[in-house]
Amino acid sequence: MVIGIDLSLTGTGLIYINKKGDYTEKLIRSKPPKVKTPTTEIIRIIGIRNEIVDSIIIKKVEIAAIEGISYMSRNSTSTAQLSGLNYMVREMLINNNIPFVIVAPTSLKKFVTGKGNCGKDIMMLETYKRWEVSITNDNICDAFGLAKISGALIGEGGKLTKKQEEVINLLKTQL
């Protein structure tokens, strides 16, 4: 079982793919606290992390791919919170002996579409064309691509394109 994790403060996408190629998706929704304080913000982030932990613990995950943080965001508070969530999830994976890679957003797009920059609509279209999977949520779509990367890192998922091989070879240096 492999997993792709697209972290978000509002809709974290998780996709599990088993050895047969069947996938399971989960979307973890979270709303900002009514009263924003450092305490309520960290409680929200811990809640997201705990839902991820609960999902991963019941599965026998061999490897995880997490989308890296996009530092182009204009909202520095959200970026800081997302960074905190990202590192909490990394710690959880380490504590559960699950190897993981951090996939840059451009590498994820290159793996799915062959190009390092494209819109969410192109990601969903290419996911459908390449794997015949219809996904309408961009967080789930990114998680699916990340799960496919996880599978490719352990030799599952079939033949890769040249662009996909380039991404996988780069990511193997993290393992």
mmCIF file of the C-alpha atoms, coordinates in Angstrom:
data_MODEL
# 
_entry.id   MODEL 
# 
loop_
_atom_site.group_PDB 
_atom_site.id 
_atom_site.type_symbol 
_atom_site.label_atom_id 
_atom_site.label_alt_id 
_atom_site.label_comp_id 
_atom_site.label_asym_id 
_atom_site.label_entity_id 
_atom_site.label_seq_id 
_atom_site.pdbx_PDB_ins_code 
_atom_site.Cartn_x 
_atom_site.Cartn_y 
_atom_site.Cartn_z 
_atom_site.occupancy 
_atom_site.B_iso_or_equiv 
_atom_site.pdbx_formal_charge 
_atom_site.auth_seq_id 
_atom_site.auth_comp_id 
_atom_site.auth_asym_id 
_atom_site.auth_atom_id 
_atom_site.pdbx_PDB_model_num 
ATOM 1   C CA . MET A 1 1   ? 0.000   0.000  0.000   1.00 0.00 ? 1   MET A CA 1 
ATOM 2   C CA . VAL A 1 2   ? 1.299   3.428  -0.958  1.00 0.00 ? 2   VAL A CA 1 
ATOM 3   C CA . ILE A 1 3   ? -0.054  6.861  -0.086  1.00 0.00 ? 3   ILE A CA 1 
ATOM 4   C CA . GLY A 1 4   ? -0.090  10.343 -1.526  1.00 0.00 ? 4   GLY A CA 1 
ATOM 5   C CA . ILE A 1 5   ? -0.697  13.251 0.829   1.00 0.00 ? 5   ILE A CA 1 
ATOM 6   C CA . ASP A 1 6   ? -1.669  16.712 -0.391  1.00 0.00 ? 6   ASP A CA 1 
ATOM 7   C CA . LEU A 1 7   ? -1.609  18.842 2.737   1.00 0.00 ? 7   LEU A CA 1 
ATOM 8   C CA . SER A 1 8   ? -4.011  21.749 3.044   1.00 0.00 ? 8   SER A CA 1 
ATOM 9   C CA . LEU A 1 9   ? -5.485  23.685 5.918   1.00 0.00 ? 9   LEU A CA 1 
ATOM 10  C CA . THR A 1 10  ? -8.967  23.455 4.391   1.00 0.00 ? 10  THR A CA 1 
ATOM 11  C CA . GLY A 1 11  ? -8.996  20.160 2.453   1.00 0.00 ? 11  GLY A CA 1 
ATOM 12  C CA . THR A 1 12  ? -6.154  17.684 2.860   1.00 0.00 ? 12  THR A CA 1 
ATOM 13  C CA . GLY A 1 13  ? -6.284  14.981 0.205   1.00 0.00 ? 13  GLY A CA 1 
ATOM 14  C CA . LEU A 1 14  ? -5.185  11.400 0.887   1.00 0.00 ? 14  LEU A CA 1 
ATOM 15  C CA . ILE A 1 15  ? -5.047  8.600  -1.681  1.00 0.00 ? 15  ILE A CA 1 
ATOM 16  C CA . TYR A 1 16  ? -4.083  5.021  -0.901  1.00 0.00 ? 16  TYR A CA 1 
ATOM 17  C CA . ILE A 1 17  ? -3.255  2.647  -3.759  1.00 0.00 ? 17  ILE A CA 1 
ATOM 18  C CA . ASN A 1 18  ? -2.907  -1.074 -3.115  1.00 0.00 ? 18  ASN A CA 1 
ATOM 19  C CA . LYS A 1 19  ? -0.766  -3.549 -5.069  1.00 0.00 ? 19  LYS A CA 1 
ATOM 20  C CA . LYS A 1 20  ? -3.692  -4.338 -7.401  1.00 0.00 ? 20  LYS A CA 1 
ATOM 21  C CA . GLY A 1 21  ? -3.970  -0.663 -8.329  1.00 0.00 ? 21  GLY A CA 1 
ATOM 22  C CA . ASP A 1 22  ? -7.246  -0.067 -6.478  1.00 0.00 ? 22  ASP A CA 1 
ATOM 23  C CA . TYR A 1 23  ? -7.383  3.282  -4.748  1.00 0.00 ? 23  TYR A CA 1 
ATOM 24  C CA . THR A 1 24  ? -9.164  4.764  -1.759  1.00 0.00 ? 24  THR A CA 1 
ATOM 25  C CA . GLU A 1 25  ? -9.535  8.487  -1.284  1.00 0.00 ? 25  GLU A CA 1 
ATOM 26  C CA . LYS A 1 26  ? -10.112 10.611 1.776   1.00 0.00 ? 26  LYS A CA 1 
ATOM 27  C CA . LEU A 1 27  ? -10.612 14.353 2.041   1.00 0.00 ? 27  LEU A CA 1 
ATOM 28  C CA . ILE A 1 28  ? -9.983  15.889 5.455   1.00 0.00 ? 28  ILE A CA 1 
ATOM 29  C CA . ARG A 1 29  ? -11.887 19.153 5.732   1.00 0.00 ? 29  ARG A CA 1 
ATOM 30  C CA . SER A 1 30  ? -11.048 21.787 8.321   1.00 0.00 ? 30  SER A CA 1 
ATOM 31  C CA . LYS A 1 31  ? -12.434 25.232 9.003   1.00 0.00 ? 31  LYS A CA 1 
ATOM 32  C CA . PRO A 1 32  ? -10.525 28.076 10.614  1.00 0.00 ? 32  PRO A CA 1 
ATOM 33  C CA . PRO A 1 33  ? -11.307 28.592 14.287  1.00 0.00 ? 33  PRO A CA 1 
ATOM 34  C CA . LYS A 1 34  ? -13.955 31.233 15.069  1.00 0.00 ? 34  LYS A CA 1 
ATOM 35  C CA . VAL A 1 35  ? -11.512 32.918 17.412  1.00 0.00 ? 35  VAL A CA 1 
ATOM 36  C CA . LYS A 1 36  ? -7.988  32.886 16.005  1.00 0.00 ? 36  LYS A CA 1 
ATOM 37  C CA . THR A 1 37  ? -5.314  32.592 18.645  1.00 0.00 ? 37  THR A CA 1 
ATOM 38  C CA . PRO A 1 38  ? -2.030  30.710 18.516  1.00 0.00 ? 38  PRO A CA 1 
ATOM 39  C CA . THR A 1 39  ? -3.672  27.995 20.641  1.00 0.00 ? 39  THR A CA 1 
ATOM 40  C CA . THR A 1 40  ? -6.766  27.543 18.459  1.00 0.00 ? 40  THR A CA 1 
ATOM 41  C CA . GLU A 1 41  ? -4.626  27.506 15.308  1.00 0.00 ? 41  GLU A CA 1 
ATOM 42  C CA . ILE A 1 42  ? -2.337  24.759 16.633  1.00 0.00 ? 42  ILE A CA 1 
ATOM 43  C CA . ILE A 1 43  ? -5.364  22.762 17.836  1.00 0.00 ? 43  ILE A CA 1 
ATOM 44  C CA . ARG A 1 44  ? -6.717  22.896 14.272  1.00 0.00 ? 44  ARG A CA 1 
ATOM 45  C CA . ILE A 1 45  ? -3.404  21.724 12.814  1.00 0.00 ? 45  ILE A CA 1 
ATOM 46  C CA . ILE A 1 46  ? -3.128  18.905 15.372  1.00 0.00 ? 46  ILE A CA 1 
ATOM 47  C CA . GLY A 1 47  ? -6.667  17.827 14.460  1.00 0.00 ? 47  GLY A CA 1 
ATOM 48  C CA . ILE A 1 48  ? -5.711  17.519 10.774  1.00 0.00 ? 48  ILE A CA 1 
ATOM 49  C CA . ARG A 1 49  ? -2.544  15.615 11.687  1.00 0.00 ? 49  ARG A CA 1 
ATOM 50  C CA . ASN A 1 50  ? -4.498  13.255 13.944  1.00 0.00 ? 50  ASN A CA 1 
ATOM 51  C CA . GLU A 1 51  ? -6.957  12.418 11.157  1.00 0.00 ? 51  GLU A CA 1 
ATOM 52  C CA . ILE A 1 52  ? -4.024  11.611 8.888   1.00 0.00 ? 52  ILE A CA 1 
ATOM 53  C CA . VAL A 1 53  ? -2.438  9.455  11.603  1.00 0.00 ? 53  VAL A CA 1 
ATOM 54  C CA . ASP A 1 54  ? -5.698  7.583  12.201  1.00 0.00 ? 54  ASP A CA 1 
ATOM 55  C CA . SER A 1 55  ? -5.981  6.902  8.467   1.00 0.00 ? 55  SER A CA 1 
ATOM 56  C CA . ILE A 1 56  ? -2.399  5.718  8.043   1.00 0.00 ? 56  ILE A CA 1 
ATOM 57  C CA . ILE A 1 57  ? -2.201  3.551  11.155  1.00 0.00 ? 57  ILE A CA 1 
ATOM 58  C CA . ILE A 1 58  ? -4.997  1.232  9.978   1.00 0.00 ? 58  ILE A CA 1 
ATOM 59  C CA . LYS A 1 59  ? -3.282  0.722  6.601   1.00 0.00 ? 59  LYS A CA 1 
ATOM 60  C CA . LYS A 1 60  ? 0.040   -0.980 6.021   1.00 0.00 ? 60  LYS A CA 1 
ATOM 61  C CA . VAL A 1 61  ? 1.694   1.880  4.159   1.00 0.00 ? 61  VAL A CA 1 
ATOM 62  C CA . GLU A 1 62  ? 5.062   1.106  2.548   1.00 0.00 ? 62  GLU A CA 1 
ATOM 63  C CA . ILE A 1 63  ? 5.947   4.625  1.399   1.00 0.00 ? 63  ILE A CA 1 
ATOM 64  C CA . ALA A 1 64  ? 4.404   8.091  1.332   1.00 0.00 ? 64  ALA A CA 1 
ATOM 65  C CA . ALA A 1 65  ? 4.781   11.079 -0.964  1.00 0.00 ? 65  ALA A CA 1 
ATOM 66  C CA . ILE A 1 66  ? 3.923   14.509 0.427   1.00 0.00 ? 66  ILE A CA 1 
ATOM 67  C CA . GLU A 1 67  ? 3.585   17.577 -1.748  1.00 0.00 ? 67  GLU A CA 1 
ATOM 68  C CA . GLY A 1 68  ? 6.116   20.195 -0.744  1.00 0.00 ? 68  GLY A CA 1 
ATOM 69  C CA . ILE A 1 69  ? 5.060   23.631 0.372   1.00 0.00 ? 69  ILE A CA 1 
ATOM 70  C CA . SER A 1 70  ? 4.511   26.311 -2.236  1.00 0.00 ? 70  SER A CA 1 
ATOM 71  C CA . TYR A 1 71  ? 6.285   29.361 -0.892  1.00 0.00 ? 71  TYR A CA 1 
ATOM 72  C CA . MET A 1 72  ? 4.686   31.592 -3.523  1.00 0.00 ? 72  MET A CA 1 
ATOM 73  C CA . SER A 1 73  ? 1.622   32.080 -1.322  1.00 0.00 ? 73  SER A CA 1 
ATOM 74  C CA . ARG A 1 74  ? 0.749   35.646 -0.434  1.00 0.00 ? 74  ARG A CA 1 
ATOM 75  C CA . ASN A 1 75  ? -0.591  34.620 2.957   1.00 0.00 ? 75  ASN A CA 1 
ATOM 76  C CA . SER A 1 76  ? 2.446   34.157 5.196   1.00 0.00 ? 76  SER A CA 1 
ATOM 77  C CA . THR A 1 77  ? 0.307   33.052 8.165   1.00 0.00 ? 77  THR A CA 1 
ATOM 78  C CA . SER A 1 78  ? -1.177  30.178 6.151   1.00 0.00 ? 78  SER A CA 1 
ATOM 79  C CA . THR A 1 79  ? 2.262   29.233 4.837   1.00 0.00 ? 79  THR A CA 1 
ATOM 80  C CA . ALA A 1 80  ? 3.635   29.097 8.392   1.00 0.00 ? 80  ALA A CA 1 
ATOM 81  C CA . GLN A 1 81  ? 0.701   26.963 9.569   1.00 0.00 ? 81  GLN A CA 1 
ATOM 82  C CA . LEU A 1 82  ? 1.012   24.644 6.563   1.00 0.00 ? 82  LEU A CA 1 
ATOM 83  C CA . SER A 1 83  ? 4.732   24.295 7.285   1.00 0.00 ? 83  SER A CA 1 
ATOM 84  C CA . GLY A 1 84  ? 3.891   23.268 10.848  1.00 0.00 ? 84  GLY A CA 1 
ATOM 85  C CA . LEU A 1 85  ? 1.397   20.674 9.600   1.00 0.00 ? 85  LEU A CA 1 
ATOM 86  C CA . ASN A 1 86  ? 3.934   19.416 7.060   1.00 0.00 ? 86  ASN A CA 1 
ATOM 87  C CA . TYR A 1 87  ? 6.554   18.800 9.744   1.00 0.00 ? 87  TYR A CA 1 
ATOM 88  C CA . MET A 1 88  ? 4.038   17.200 12.118  1.00 0.00 ? 88  MET A CA 1 
ATOM 89  C CA . VAL A 1 89  ? 3.109   14.718 9.386   1.00 0.00 ? 89  VAL A CA 1 
ATOM 90  C CA . ARG A 1 90  ? 6.780   14.018 8.661   1.00 0.00 ? 90  ARG A CA 1 
ATOM 91  C CA . GLU A 1 91  ? 7.355   13.300 12.357  1.00 0.00 ? 91  GLU A CA 1 
ATOM 92  C CA . MET A 1 92  ? 4.365   10.949 12.413  1.00 0.00 ? 92  MET A CA 1 
ATOM 93  C CA . LEU A 1 93  ? 5.706   9.052  9.392   1.00 0.00 ? 93  LEU A CA 1 
ATOM 94  C CA . ILE A 1 94  ? 9.144   8.752  10.990  1.00 0.00 ? 94  ILE A CA 1 
ATOM 95  C CA . ASN A 1 95  ? 7.607   7.541  14.281  1.00 0.00 ? 95  ASN A CA 1 
ATOM 96  C CA . ASN A 1 96  ? 5.717   4.856  12.334  1.00 0.00 ? 96  ASN A CA 1 
ATOM 97  C CA . ASN A 1 97  ? 8.771   3.816  10.272  1.00 0.00 ? 97  ASN A CA 1 
ATOM 98  C CA . ILE A 1 98  ? 7.169   4.876  6.990   1.00 0.00 ? 98  ILE A CA 1 
ATOM 99  C CA . PRO A 1 99  ? 9.674   6.210  4.457   1.00 0.00 ? 99  PRO A CA 1 
ATOM 100 C CA . PHE A 1 100 ? 8.579   9.352  2.628   1.00 0.00 ? 100 PHE A CA 1 
ATOM 101 C CA . VAL A 1 101 ? 9.614   11.839 -0.011  1.00 0.00 ? 101 VAL A CA 1 
ATOM 102 C CA . ILE A 1 102 ? 8.786   15.507 -0.359  1.00 0.00 ? 102 ILE A CA 1 
ATOM 103 C CA . VAL A 1 103 ? 7.645   16.256 -3.903  1.00 0.00 ? 103 VAL A CA 1 
ATOM 104 C CA . ALA A 1 104 ? 7.947   19.814 -5.187  1.00 0.00 ? 104 ALA A CA 1 
ATOM 105 C CA . PRO A 1 105 ? 4.722   21.077 -6.788  1.00 0.00 ? 105 PRO A CA 1 
ATOM 106 C CA . THR A 1 106 ? 6.564   21.428 -10.113 1.00 0.00 ? 106 THR A CA 1 
ATOM 107 C CA . SER A 1 107 ? 7.795   17.812 -9.918  1.00 0.00 ? 107 SER A CA 1 
ATOM 108 C CA . LEU A 1 108 ? 4.272   16.570 -9.205  1.00 0.00 ? 108 LEU A CA 1 
ATOM 109 C CA . LYS A 1 109 ? 2.942   18.452 -12.232 1.00 0.00 ? 109 LYS A CA 1 
ATOM 110 C CA . LYS A 1 110 ? 5.788   17.153 -14.390 1.00 0.00 ? 110 LYS A CA 1 
ATOM 111 C CA . PHE A 1 111 ? 5.065   13.575 -13.304 1.00 0.00 ? 111 PHE A CA 1 
ATOM 112 C CA . VAL A 1 112 ? 1.345   13.869 -14.098 1.00 0.00 ? 112 VAL A CA 1 
ATOM 113 C CA . THR A 1 113 ? 1.329   16.158 -17.148 1.00 0.00 ? 113 THR A CA 1 
ATOM 114 C CA . GLY A 1 114 ? 4.870   16.157 -18.525 1.00 0.00 ? 114 GLY A CA 1 
ATOM 115 C CA . LYS A 1 115 ? 5.157   19.891 -17.750 1.00 0.00 ? 115 LYS A CA 1 
ATOM 116 C CA . GLY A 1 116 ? 6.314   21.540 -14.537 1.00 0.00 ? 116 GLY A CA 1 
ATOM 117 C CA . ASN A 1 117 ? 3.668   24.238 -14.540 1.00 0.00 ? 117 ASN A CA 1 
ATOM 118 C CA . CYS A 1 118 ? -0.019  23.964 -15.303 1.00 0.00 ? 118 CYS A CA 1 
ATOM 119 C CA . GLY A 1 119 ? -3.398  24.685 -13.785 1.00 0.00 ? 119 GLY A CA 1 
ATOM 120 C CA . LYS A 1 120 ? -5.505  22.434 -11.631 1.00 0.00 ? 120 LYS A CA 1 
ATOM 121 C CA . ASP A 1 121 ? -7.869  21.747 -14.541 1.00 0.00 ? 121 ASP A CA 1 
ATOM 122 C CA . ILE A 1 122 ? -4.993  20.380 -16.638 1.00 0.00 ? 122 ILE A CA 1 
ATOM 123 C CA . MET A 1 123 ? -3.894  18.173 -13.731 1.00 0.00 ? 123 MET A CA 1 
ATOM 124 C CA . MET A 1 124 ? -7.380  16.659 -13.507 1.00 0.00 ? 124 MET A CA 1 
ATOM 125 C CA . LEU A 1 125 ? -7.611  16.208 -17.283 1.00 0.00 ? 125 LEU A CA 1 
ATOM 126 C CA . GLU A 1 126 ? -4.200  14.543 -17.525 1.00 0.00 ? 126 GLU A CA 1 
ATOM 127 C CA . THR A 1 127 ? -4.990  12.302 -14.547 1.00 0.00 ? 127 THR A CA 1 
ATOM 128 C CA . TYR A 1 128 ? -8.068  11.121 -16.396 1.00 0.00 ? 128 TYR A CA 1 
ATOM 129 C CA . LYS A 1 129 ? -6.227  10.658 -19.708 1.00 0.00 ? 129 LYS A CA 1 
ATOM 130 C CA . ARG A 1 130 ? -3.220  8.869  -18.193 1.00 0.00 ? 130 ARG A CA 1 
ATOM 131 C CA . TRP A 1 131 ? -4.910  6.659  -15.591 1.00 0.00 ? 131 TRP A CA 1 
ATOM 132 C CA . GLU A 1 132 ? -8.614  6.800  -16.541 1.00 0.00 ? 132 GLU A CA 1 
ATOM 133 C CA . VAL A 1 133 ? -9.495  8.194  -13.134 1.00 0.00 ? 133 VAL A CA 1 
ATOM 134 C CA . SER A 1 134 ? -12.046 10.985 -12.936 1.00 0.00 ? 134 SER A CA 1 
ATOM 135 C CA . ILE A 1 135 ? -11.370 13.268 -9.988  1.00 0.00 ? 135 ILE A CA 1 
ATOM 136 C CA . THR A 1 136 ? -13.103 16.602 -9.451  1.00 0.00 ? 136 THR A CA 1 
ATOM 137 C CA . ASN A 1 137 ? -11.304 17.812 -6.295  1.00 0.00 ? 137 ASN A CA 1 
ATOM 138 C CA . ASP A 1 138 ? -7.852  19.297 -6.885  1.00 0.00 ? 138 ASP A CA 1 
ATOM 139 C CA . ASN A 1 139 ? -6.535  18.154 -3.474  1.00 0.00 ? 139 ASN A CA 1 
ATOM 140 C CA . ILE A 1 140 ? -7.592  14.565 -4.187  1.00 0.00 ? 140 ILE A CA 1 
ATOM 141 C CA . CYS A 1 141 ? -6.152  14.848 -7.704  1.00 0.00 ? 141 CYS A CA 1 
ATOM 142 C CA . ASP A 1 142 ? -2.768  15.977 -6.357  1.00 0.00 ? 142 ASP A CA 1 
ATOM 143 C CA . ALA A 1 143 ? -2.864  13.193 -3.766  1.00 0.00 ? 143 ALA A CA 1 
ATOM 144 C CA . PHE A 1 144 ? -3.535  10.669 -6.543  1.00 0.00 ? 144 PHE A CA 1 
ATOM 145 C CA . GLY A 1 145 ? -0.482  11.865 -8.480  1.00 0.00 ? 145 GLY A CA 1 
ATOM 146 C CA . LEU A 1 146 ? 1.573   11.711 -5.292  1.00 0.00 ? 146 LEU A CA 1 
ATOM 147 C CA . ALA A 1 147 ? 0.389   8.150  -4.616  1.00 0.00 ? 147 ALA A CA 1 
ATOM 148 C CA . LYS A 1 148 ? 1.401   7.213  -8.173  1.00 0.00 ? 148 LYS A CA 1 
ATOM 149 C CA . ILE A 1 149 ? 4.836   8.663  -7.426  1.00 0.00 ? 149 ILE A CA 1 
ATOM 150 C CA . SER A 1 150 ? 5.003   6.564  -4.226  1.00 0.00 ? 150 SER A CA 1 
ATOM 151 C CA . GLY A 1 151 ? 4.173   3.463  -6.232  1.00 0.00 ? 151 GLY A CA 1 
ATOM 152 C CA . ALA A 1 152 ? 6.762   4.256  -8.885  1.00 0.00 ? 152 ALA A CA 1 
ATOM 153 C CA . LEU A 1 153 ? 9.423   4.673  -6.189  1.00 0.00 ? 153 LEU A CA 1 
ATOM 154 C CA . ILE A 1 154 ? 8.912   1.054  -5.124  1.00 0.00 ? 154 ILE A CA 1 
ATOM 155 C CA . GLY A 1 155 ? 8.537   -0.300 -8.656  1.00 0.00 ? 155 GLY A CA 1 
ATOM 156 C CA . GLU A 1 156 ? 4.744   -0.449 -8.843  1.00 0.00 ? 156 GLU A CA 1 
ATOM 157 C CA . GLY A 1 157 ? 2.472   1.142  -11.405 1.00 0.00 ? 157 GLY A CA 1 
ATOM 158 C CA . GLY A 1 158 ? 3.941   0.041  -14.708 1.00 0.00 ? 158 GLY A CA 1 
ATOM 159 C CA . LYS A 1 159 ? 6.072   1.699  -17.345 1.00 0.00 ? 159 LYS A CA 1 
ATOM 160 C CA . LEU A 1 160 ? 7.029   5.331  -16.858 1.00 0.00 ? 160 LEU A CA 1 
ATOM 161 C CA . THR A 1 161 ? 7.449   8.095  -19.402 1.00 0.00 ? 161 THR A CA 1 
ATOM 162 C CA . LYS A 1 162 ? 10.829  9.789  -19.714 1.00 0.00 ? 162 LYS A CA 1 
ATOM 163 C CA . LYS A 1 163 ? 9.562   12.813 -17.721 1.00 0.00 ? 163 LYS A CA 1 
ATOM 164 C CA . GLN A 1 164 ? 8.209   10.525 -14.983 1.00 0.00 ? 164 GLN A CA 1 
ATOM 165 C CA . GLU A 1 165 ? 11.553  8.688  -14.809 1.00 0.00 ? 165 GLU A CA 1 
ATOM 166 C CA . GLU A 1 166 ? 13.315  12.030 -14.376 1.00 0.00 ? 166 GLU A CA 1 
ATOM 167 C CA . VAL A 1 167 ? 11.073  12.884 -11.418 1.00 0.00 ? 167 VAL A CA 1 
ATOM 168 C CA . ILE A 1 168 ? 11.487  9.448  -9.829  1.00 0.00 ? 168 ILE A CA 1 
ATOM 169 C CA . ASN A 1 169 ? 15.281  9.485  -10.225 1.00 0.00 ? 169 ASN A CA 1 
ATOM 170 C CA . LEU A 1 170 ? 15.432  12.873 -8.533  1.00 0.00 ? 170 LEU A CA 1 
ATOM 171 C CA . LEU A 1 171 ? 13.189  11.719 -5.660  1.00 0.00 ? 171 LEU A CA 1 
ATOM 172 C CA . LYS A 1 172 ? 15.155  8.512  -5.080  1.00 0.00 ? 172 LYS A CA 1 
ATOM 173 C CA . THR A 1 173 ? 17.959  10.682 -3.726  1.00 0.00 ? 173 THR A CA 1 
ATOM 174 C CA . GLN A 1 174 ? 15.719  11.431 -0.707  1.00 0.00 ? 174 GLN A CA 1 
ATOM 175 C CA . LEU A 1 175 ? 15.372  7.794  0.297   1.00 0.00 ? 175 LEU A CA 1 
# 
